[in-house]
Amino acid sequence: MAKRRDDGKWVFFNVSYADGSRASNRRVPTEILGGLDGDEPARTEIEAQDQRIADASGKPPRAILSLVRAPAG
């Protein structure tokens, strides 16, 4: 397994989808997180990423059930 490079520019999230699937280490720019919204902008960013993937694949995007920060390391 490749090791993640932690350069401080990204925060990684593990995502659970409504269809039971999961995605690990989804990257979100650090600069959009924090403040009053906390990690909520990560959901919007990952939904946008999923929409781009869906558009390219011709499949509908998956609905996100939950997302949590991936453990460092």
QUIPELIN-V461340 format. One record per pair of residues at least 4 apart in sequence whose C-alpha atoms are under 8 Angstrom apart, sorted by the first residue. I is the first residue (numbers start at 1). J is the second residue. D is the distance in whole Angstrom. If there is no record, write none. Layout:
i=[I	I]
j=[J	J]
d=[D	D]
This chain:
i=[3	4	6	8	9	9	9	10	10	10	10	11	11	11	11	11	12	12	12	12	12	12	13	13	13	13	13	13	13	13	13	14	14	14	14	14	14	14	14	14	15	15	15	15	15	15	15	15	15	16	16	16	16	16	16	16	16	17	17	17	17	17	17	17	18	18	18	18	19	19	24	25	26	28	28	28	28	29	32	32	33	33	33	33	33	33	34	34	37	39	40	41	42	43	43	44	45	46	47	47	48	49	50	50	50	51	51	51	52	53	53	54	54	54	54	55	55]
j=[73	73	10	30	29	30	31	27	28	29	30	27	28	29	30	69	25	26	27	28	69	70	24	25	26	27	28	67	68	69	70	22	23	24	25	26	67	68	69	70	22	23	24	26	64	65	66	67	68	20	21	22	23	64	65	66	67	21	22	62	63	64	65	66	62	63	64	65	62	63	70	70	46	32	42	45	46	33	41	42	37	38	39	40	41	42	38	39	41	43	44	45	46	47	67	48	49	50	51	64	52	53	54	61	62	55	60	61	56	57	61	58	59	60	61	59	60]
d=[8	7	7	7	6	5	7	6	5	5	5	6	5	6	6	7	5	5	5	6	6	5	7	5	5	7	8	6	5	4	5	7	6	4	5	6	6	5	6	6	6	5	6	8	7	8	6	4	7	7	6	5	7	6	6	5	6	5	6	6	6	4	5	7	7	5	6	5	7	8	8	6	7	8	6	7	7	7	6	8	7	6	5	8	6	7	4	6	7	8	7	6	6	6	7	6	6	6	6	8	6	6	6	6	7	6	8	6	6	6	8	6	5	5	5	7	8]
